Amino acid sequence: MKSRHPLRALFYTSLSIVLLLVGYKAYLNLFAPEFKALHTEQVALISDSLSDSEGFSFAVVGNINNSVGVFEDQMIPVLNQADLDFVVSAGNAVSGGGEDKYRAIHGTLSHLDIPYLLTFGENEYENFGSYRFYDHFGPHFFSVKAGGARLIFLDSTGKTPWQWQIRWLNDLLNQEPNRLRFLFIGHPLLEPEQEAPFEQDEDFLEPPEFRQALLEAIARHDIDMVFSANLSLYSDQVRGNTRFITTGGAGGLVLNDDTSFYHYVRVDVSEDGEVSHSLQRLEGRQNPVLSTLESLWFFVYSLFYVGYVNFILLVAVFVLISTKLYSAIFVEKDYYPDYDLDPQPWLSRPLRVAMFTNNYLPFIGGVPISIERLRKGLETLGDTILIVCPRYRDQPQQETNVLRVPSLLSMGEDREFRLANIFLSRIRKRVKAFKPDIIHLHHPIWLGGSLGLFIARRLKVPAVYTYHTRLEHYAHFVPLPGSLFRNLISHELIKHFANKCNGVIVPTYSTEEYLRMIGVKSPVFVQPTGIEYQRFQEVADEDVRKLRDSLNIVDEIVFVSVSRLSNEKNIDFMIDAIDALRRRSDRPFRFLMIGEGHQHERLQQRIDELELQDCFTLVGSIPPDEMATWYHLGDAFLFASKSETQGMVILEAMAAGLPVVAVRSSGIDDVVRHGFNGFKTPEKQDQWCERVRQLLEDDALRQEMADHALEFAADYSVEQFARDIREIYALTLAQSSSR
């Protein structure tokens, strides 16, 4: 099993972080709803709630710092249940002044059931945050009435000249000498008695002249309480008639000890003007060991979640670039296969192979038929096969080593596509009990791909993937814009899935080229699907004659095509071309379209509109064991699908001695040799129709190409196919065991 390099894991982790953070920032800046002047709304709510009462209660919080884990998840529920009238942030509600921080705090505060007001603090100011604060909330310094009290908010950052604020404060308080006064300013005026964690000189109000002038104004006007933040502690000091409280435990960085802890301050004002306050700790005491562990956790959580988003982004980008450079410069790359691998130990013993597929018999299609032939071929060689596939209503009653999975839903007009229930635990248990040596995946998604790859990794066995189908031609089945799926998603899906597998099997060299072009790095093995060549040589002439008689075919040239009646098979192209051929040639012919699908009714209506009933017949579904006879009924095989990776029906037609006319595509190019065993043309009706006319009218040319087709198909027997696939298994197992 392919090991995962530590640098690869680091690279994808860094890439995920970058994408998430960039997406988060883009959402906040481009798609989140706008909000302006929130303080206007909040003041109105406070005024309305206190209009009939002089008494009220409020909480003061400091250093929220955009904390989700503490403030939003733990403190807000407590505040909502504390019978408070409003909440005031004493500063540092955000962890920085960026737009994303302001939008985040807006989302956090929206969980409060009561109004709130914010003080313009140090964090609100940094990174040009003053403009955002003014735009989203309001002025940097202001005052409001609350019951019988005056709440005053000052700017301590230096954005507003302190001289102007002192003059404004004195004028304001001289007009209301008898009111209670609460002052909020981000930077503390007094140093606490205990030292705060990470305390620095700039954490206090500057310049000294501002601090002195403000202390004098506070004393002169008998301001009752002054609240500040900016320090990660709780401090309660009294100077004169004023109480100075520093609160810094609403969610920012704390040590969770006796000095620095999570808390808020409750202030109660009675109707007769009495003021009381209380400290509300967020959590109770713990034993010392748990307290230390919690302190460490909160420190790490705060460091990386709250204030360092840009730091994480830069580190992630740096790691991303570093790992790519390391991989590009220092890791030696060997682009050649390992020719020293010895597959013989696995070739010399029976293998146990689990195959996962999104469809299987009795559903008729190229993938189920290919799987069934491979199963038979491998079992003939002595291997044991377990097939994990959807359940069908008309499936065989007795099956050996086939795990049928019930469907969650069926898609398509004929319910031909089954979405199996991959969540059943019995699937994993059955495969584990089977003990596979290797897992073979036949689709890139769901049961046939994702689940099989998951189980392979859990069981630590290699997984190979056969690229059967060009997904971009199935855009009409996907509930997404067609061009988006065709041009981007389908190719990315194939690349992503193939690169997770230990090996990829493709039927043609043109398909291998496609995988390399879209970026597939896994080993690719070119191995055409086998056909039951011998069965096509054993068809009795009498059976063919009876079939001709039953279809009332006399001397017409018979064209045969085999395909599911679906959009991606390009059957409309052939209907229009046959209509044109009927007018170009006088020689009688019949076209037998074998196959069933959800487009049957529409295609028949198209045939009727063009009056082609005499020469174009939708035969419907034919049992697989009768198909060889129907092929021998034809004189040439016509095909227009561009969604094939190989076109197995073309090889079957050649095994019956039929030359081919097909539209050129990746699945056709390696099988049809132009002018030798058939013709391949661009998807142009005139050219395709002309080549069909040649085979219709030139008996000698048709016979010559028929002989070449029969000779060409002989190299694609099921027996050889199984032996070649078995060797691919052995090489993959050898490669996996060498790592």
Secondary structure as UniProt FT lines:
FT   HELIX           6..26
FT   HELIX           27..31
FT   HELIX           38..49
FT   TURN            50..52
FT   STRAND          56..61
FT   TURN            65..66
FT   HELIX           68..75
FT   HELIX           76..80
FT   STRAND          86..89
FT   HELIX           99..109
FT   TURN            110..111
FT   STRAND          116..118
FT   HELIX           122..125
FT   TURN            126..128
FT   HELIX           129..136
FT   STRAND          142..146
FT   TURN            147..148
FT   STRAND          149..154
FT   HELIX           162..175
FT   TURN            177..178
FT   STRAND          180..185
FT   TURN            197..198
FT   HELIX           201..203
FT   HELIX           208..220
FT   TURN            221..222
FT   STRAND          225..228
FT   STRAND          234..239
FT   TURN            240..241
FT   STRAND          242..247
FT   STRAND          263..269
FT   TURN            271..272
FT   STRAND          275..281
FT   HELIX           288..301
FT   HELIX           302..306
FT   HELIX           309..329
FT   TURN            339..340
FT   HELIX           344..347
FT   STRAND          352..356
FT   TURN            361..362
FT   HELIX           366..380
FT   TURN            381..382
FT   STRAND          384..390
FT   TURN            393..394
FT   STRAND          402..405
FT   STRAND          407..411
FT   TURN            413..414
FT   STRAND          417..420
FT   TURN            422..423
FT   HELIX           425..434
FT   STRAND          438..441
FT   HELIX           446..448
FT   HELIX           450..459
FT   STRAND          463..466
FT   HELIX           471..477
FT   HELIX           482..484
FT   HELIX           485..489
FT   HELIX           490..498
FT   TURN            499..500
FT   STRAND          503..506
FT   HELIX           509..518
FT   STRAND          524..526
FT   HELIX           533..537
FT   HELIX           541..550
FT   TURN            551..552
FT   STRAND          557..562
FT   HELIX           567..569
FT   HELIX           571..584
FT   STRAND          589..595
FT   TURN            598..599
FT   HELIX           600..609
FT   TURN            610..611
FT   TURN            613..615
FT   STRAND          616..620
FT   HELIX           624..626
FT   HELIX           627..632
FT   STRAND          636..639
FT   HELIX           648..655
FT   TURN            656..657
FT   STRAND          660..663
FT   TURN            666..671
FT   TURN            675..677
FT   STRAND          678..681
FT   HELIX           685..697
FT   HELIX           699..713
FT   HELIX           714..716
FT   HELIX           718..737
//
